Amino acid sequence: MNWWPYEKFSIISPLNPEEVRLRLTEQVSPAFTGSFFEQLTNRYPTPFKGYVNISEFKIEPVVVGRNSFIPFIKGRVEFAETGSCLYITMAMHQEIEYIIIGMAAFLMVAGFGGWIHSSMSDRFDPLSITPFGMLVFIYLIMIYGFNSESNSCKSFLLELLEGDYER
């Protein structure tokens, strides 16, 4: 389990880099740039959106509606003795990370403020530590959501590219 929504790994595939690129291209549609409400409906015939170049790709899974925890997948393809090697990085979208960091900062300030106020009044108020509980809850949801989405993406990529993790 990852403790932060970020993951780096490598896949070794028996396919040559051109075959890898072709297989990825078949599964990736260009990103749709319509309005917010148009993006709520699935307009993609493929499981991923983004782009695939000769030696690199930037993709993300397609979901109906909104899901803040889908990983943004960047990778590059290199020639290897047995076929090709893909170096992949999965992370949450930066905007979502900024929002979560902002919420965490606010909850920590509120939690410490409540804790200091509670300790200065010489009586413990359980309500004063509620922001810390909220912080833990948000963290657990973020980690669970990201890990479940990234695991399904990894399985799909491994199956698509007939690969295995680099050891």
Protein Blocks (a to p, Z undefined) as FASTA:
>chain_A
ZZbdcdddddddfbdfklmmmmmmmmpccddfbdfklmmpccbfbfbecdddfkbccddd
ddehjdfkbccddddddddfklpacdddddddfklmmmmmmmmmmmmmmmmmmmmmmmmn
opacfklmmmmmmmmmmmmmmmmmmmmmmmmmmmmmmmmnopacdZZ
